Amino acid sequence: MANPLTVNDVMAIPLTPSITRTPDQAGRPDAPRGRTAFEPGAFEQLFNSLLEGAVRQGATDIHVRAGDVVQARIDGVLVPMDTPTLSPADTRALAVRVLEANGSAGRIEDVKEYEGSWSLRGVGRFRVNILRQRSSFMIVMRVISDVLPSFEQLNLPRAVMHTTRVDAGLIIVCGAPESGRSTTIASIVNYLNTTATTRRHCVLIEQPIEYLHKSNKWSMTQREVGSDTDSFEDGVRAAILQDADAIVIGGMEQSAVVEAALRAVEAGRLVIGRMAAPDAGTAIRNLLQRMESDDQQSARLRLAEALHAVIAQKLIPRQNGGRRVLATQLLFMTPYVRETILDAGTADNLTDALVKGRDQYGTQTFDQSLGDLVLSGEVSFDMAVKLAANPLDLELQLRGSR
C-alpha cells in the first residue's frame, strides 16, 4: 500500500486540522482510534488545502468517501491522504457544496448519481461524480487542467495532425475510461482553434463540460447535456441547424447518437467523438453494431465513406516513475484499412493494414507505439512486452531498430 500523502507532503507547509472526538467517544479511554470527526467547517477548509496540494502533485482524481480518509490518484495509484476518517456529515457537506455551485442543492436528498463540474478558485476545475453508497455520499473528482495541452505535451505522434486536415469526416478517440480521451480531444480542438487559416464554428456537446475553449481562430460554442440540451443526439441534430462546421460529441455509446454523427458527416461536418473501446478494431465493430441498418455491407460502405481516423490510447507506467505516458494506435482511412472494413476483415487484417500504412500514412499499432516508447527510454522493455499484443513481434521490432 502506498504511503499516506500528508498535508506537509503536498503543500510543503505545516497544517493541522481541527479535530474533536465524537460525543459518544469523549472521555472514553477505550475509544477506537481513527474515529475522529471534524469541527463544523474544518473539513471544507482542510479539504481545499489538500485538493490544492494533490493537484500540484499531479493527481488525476480525488476520492472522498464516508468511513475512509481522502484519497488521491497519483501516477495511476490511489494514495491515502493524512486526514481523519470522514463522517457521512462531512461528505454530505461537500456534496451540497458542489450541487449549490450547479444550482441543484435543493435536490440533495433525491440524488443517487450525479455528474457535473465544479471549480475551486486558484486551484482548478473538476469533473465531479456524486453517488450514494451505504446511504451516505461519495464524491469522485476528476482534475481538469486550466491549460489546454499540446500534442507534444501529451506524447501524441505528429501524425495526429493528419486528423486536422479534413473539412468533413468522423474522428473517433477511444480507450478505456480514465485513459485521457477528453484531453486528447481537447488538444485536437485547441490545435484547430489556434492554427486555422479560416474561421469556422465548432459546437462541443459534453456531459459535463470539461476543458474550456475560448474563441480564437474558431468560434467556439460549448453545450452541456442536461442543462443546455436534452441529449447528445438532440445536441448533434441542433448543431447542424446552428451552422456548425465541426461538432464534438462527448459520448457515442448510443445508436441514436452514432446515427446523428454519421448524418452530420454526410451533411459536410467534421465530427470528433469520444467512445469507450480498447482499440480501433473494437471501435469499428461498435460503430457498425450501432448503425441503423439491417444490411451489414451497406453499413460497412457507409462507415468507410464517413470514417476519417481512429485514435486509440492507453496510459503506460514510465520506466523511472512519474506521470504515465501515452501509447497510441492510429488508424487513418488508407486503402488498406478501407479494404479491411469493406471485406469484413479480422483484427489481424486490421493490424496488418496499420503496419503497412505506417511509413506512407502514419498509421501505427499499439505494439509499434510501445516499441517507440522503449527506444526513447520512457517505458521498460519488460513492461512493453507484458502489454504487447504480440510480444515476439515486438522483440523482433526492437532488435531491428537497435
N, C-alpha and C positions, 0 to 999 in steps of 0.2 A: 504494500500500500504506500502511496506517495506520502511524503512528509507533509504535515499541516502547513498551509500557507498562512503565515501570521500577518497581522496588520503592519508590523515593522518590516517584514519582507517586502510587501507590495507597496508600501508608502514611504519607506525609509524614514519614518518619523514615529516616535512613540505615541500610541493611542490606546487608552484603556477604556473599554465600555463600562458604563454604569450598570451594575448588575445587582439585583436583590434576590433573596431566596423567596420562593413562593410561600404564601401564608401557611400552608399546611406543613412546610418544612422548617419554618423559622424556629430556632431554638431546639431543633431535634438533632442530637449528635449523630444519629444513625441515618440521617437523610442521605440518599444516594447522590454521588457527585454527577455533574452533568445535567442535573435537573434544575438549572438556573433559569431565570427569566429576566427580560429587560424591563427597566423602568419605562413608564409611558414616554414615547418619543425617542428614547435612546436607541431603539432598534433602527429606526429610519436614519438617524444621524450616523451610526456606525456603518450601516449598510451603504450609504452614499460614499463613505471613505473607502470601504472595501471594494466597492464597484469601480471607483476610480483607479485604485491600485491594481485590481485584476486586469482592467483594460490596458494599463501601462505594461503589464507583464505579458500581454499578448493573448489574453483569454478570449475564446470564441463564444463561450456560453457560461451563464451563471445559473446555478440551481438553488432554489430556495424552497425548503420543504419542512413542514411541521414535524417535530421529533428528530431533527437532524441539524447539523451545522450547515452554514452556507458552503457551497462547493463551486469551483470554477474549473472549466475545461481548458487546460493549457497544454499545447503541443499534443492534442488528442487524448490527454489523460485527465480524469476528474481529480482535482486536488482539493482536499478538505481545508477550509479556512479556519483560522483561530477565532471562532465565535462560540458563544454558548449555544446549547441546543435550543432551537426555535420553538415557540409555542404556537398553537393554532391562531391565537390573537395576533402574533407577530406577522404571520403570513397573510392573515386576513387584512391587516392594516396596509400591507404592501399591495395586495390585490385591489383594495379600494382606491389606493393612490393612483394605480395605473388606469383603472376604469374611470376615475374622475377626469384624468387627462384626456380621455377619449369620449367624455360626455355620457358615460354609462354607469356611473356609480349607483344610480337608483335601482339597478337590477342585480346587485351583488348576490342576493340570495337565490336568484334564478340561474346563476352562472354554473355550468358544469364543464364546458370547454369554451375558451375564448381566445381569439388570436387578434393581436393589434400591435400598434407601435407605441413607443414611449421614448421621451428624451430626458436627459439629465444635464442641466446647464453646465458647460465647461467639461463634460465627460464624453458625451456622445449620444447616439440614437440606438435603440434596441428593438428587435422584433420580439414580442412578448407572447408567450402562451400561458394562460391561466387554466388550471384544471383542478378538479376535486379528487382527493384520494383519502380514504378513510374519513370522509366527511369534513376534511379540512382542505385548505387551499395549498396548491403547489404552484410555483411560478418558475418558468424556464425562460431565460432572457438570452437571445442571440445578439451579439455585439455587431453593430453596423458601423463601419468606418465612415467618418465625415469626408475622407479623401477618396475620390474616385480613382481606382487603380489602373495602371497601365499594363499592357501586355507583358512588358519586361518584368515588372514587379510581381506578376502572377506566374512567371515562368511559362507563359504560353508561347508556343512556336510562332515564328514570324509568318508562317503560312496561314495563320488565323486571319491575317489581313485580307486573304482571298475572300473571306466571308463578307467583307465590306464593299466589294466591288461590283455588286449587282443592285439593280433598282427594284427587282421583284424576285421572290423566291422564299422558300421556307428554310430557316436555320434552326436546328434543334440543339439545345445544350442539355446534356443528360449526365446522370451519375447517381450515386446513392445519396439519400438525404445527408445533409451536412458535408457535402463534397465541394462546396464553393460554387455551385451553379449560378446563383444570383450574382455573385461577384464577377464571374466571367461575363455574364450578360451585361452587367453594369460597365465593364471595361470596353466591350464592343460598342455599346451605345455611346459611351463617353468619347471613344475614338471617332465615331461618326459625327458626333456633336461638335468636336473641336477641329476636325480636319476637312470637313465637307467643303466643296467648292461652290455648291448651290444650296440655297436654303430650302429645307423640307420640314414637314410636320411629322413628329413622332408622338404616338399615343402609347403610353405604358399602362397596362392593366394588371394590378398586383393585389395580393391579399396576404399581408398588408403591404403598404408602400415601404420599401427598404431604403435604398440609396436615393438621395435627392438629386435631380438633374436640373440645372438652370439652363435656360435657353442661351445658346451660344451661336454656333453656325446653323443650328437647327432650332425650330420652335418646339419646345417640349411640353407635353400635357400628361400629367400623372393622375390616374384614377384608381381608387381603392374599391375592391369588390365589397359590397355590404353597405358602404356609405355613399359612394359616387355612382355605382352601377350595381344592378342586382346580381349579376353573374359574369363569369369570363365570356360566356357565349354572347350575352347581351352587349357587353363592352366591345367585343370584336366587331359585331354587326354594326354597332353605332359608330365605331371608329371609321368605317368606310364612308359613312354619310357625313362624318366630321372632317372630311378631306385629309385623312391621314395618309402619308406616304409610307410610313413604317409603323408597325404595330408590335409591341412587346407583350407576350402573354405569360403571366407568372405561373400558370398551371395548365397542362394539356393532358389531363388524365381522363376526361370525359369525351365520349364520342361526339357530342354536340359541339364541343369546343374545337376538336380536330376538324370537323366538317366546316365550321365557321372560318378556321385558319386557312384551310385549303381554298375556300371560296374567296378569301381576301387576296391570296396569292394569285388566283386566276383573274382577279379584278386589277392586277398590276401592282400589288403592295408587297413590300418586304416585311416578312413576319419572322420574329425571333421568339421561340417558345421554349419554356423550361419543362423537362419531363423527368420522371423518376425511372431510370433504366440503367443497368450497369455498363452497357456498351452499345455501339452503333447498331449492331445486328438486332438486339432486343428492342431498341427504339424503333427500328423499321417495322419489326413484327407488330409492335404495339400500335403503330400508326395504321397499318393495314387492317388489324382487327377492329379498330375504332372507326374505320371509314364506312360510310353509309352506302355499301354496295354488296350485292349478292354475287357479282361476277368478280372473282379474285384477279383475273387477268386484266380487267378494266381498271380495277383498283391499283394494281401494280403500275400500269401505264400512267395513270393519273398521278401517282406518287412520284414516279420517275421524272415526270414533267415539272412537278412543283418543288421537289426537294433540291436544295442547293448544297447544304452541308449539315453534318452532324459532328458536334464536339462532345466526346465522352471523356469524363475525367475522374481521377482518383487522387486522394491525398496520401502521400507516402512518407513514412518516418525518415528523417535525414540521418545520414551516417554519423554525424557529430552532434546530434541533438538539435534542439531549437525548433522553430516552426516547421511544420510539414511542407513538403514540396509537391507540386502538381505533376502528375503523369497524365498524358493525354492521348486519346485515339482520335485521329482526324479523318473524316470522310468527306470528300467532295464528289459531286456528280460527274465523275470521269466516265469515259466509255466502258471501262472495266466494271465499275460499280453499277452503271445503268444496265449492263448486260446481266449482271448477277441478280438485280432486283426483278427484271422482266422475266428471267428464266427460273425464278423461284430457287435461286442458289442457296447452298447451305452456308453455315457460319465459316467453314473452311474456305469456301469460294470467295466470300466477302473478305476474309483475311488476306487471301492471295491477291485480290483486286487492290487492297490498300498497299500491300508490299510493292506490287508492280507500279503503282502510281506515285511512289514517294519521290523519285528523282525528278519526274516531269511536273507533277501536280502538287506535291507537298503533303499527300496523304501519309498516314502512318498508323501502325498498330500500337497497342499498349506495350508489347514486348520491345518494339523499336524505341519507344519513348523511355522505357526502363533502361535499355542499353545506353542511351544517351546520358541518362542521369548517373549511371555507373561511371562512364568515361569522364564525366565532368566532376566526379568526386562527391556528388550530392547524396547518392544512395549507395549502400554497400552492395557488393556482389551477392552475398548470401541473401540479403533482403530481396533483391531483384529476382533471383532465381526462385525464391519462395513464392513471389507474387506472379511470376510469368505464366502465361497460358501454355507456353511450350518451352520449358527450361532448357532442353537440348538445343533448340534453335537459338535461344538467347546466348548460350555459351559459345556457339559457333560464330554468332554475330560479333560478340566481344573479342574473340580470338582473332577474327579477321580484321577488326578495327585496330587492335593492338599491333 
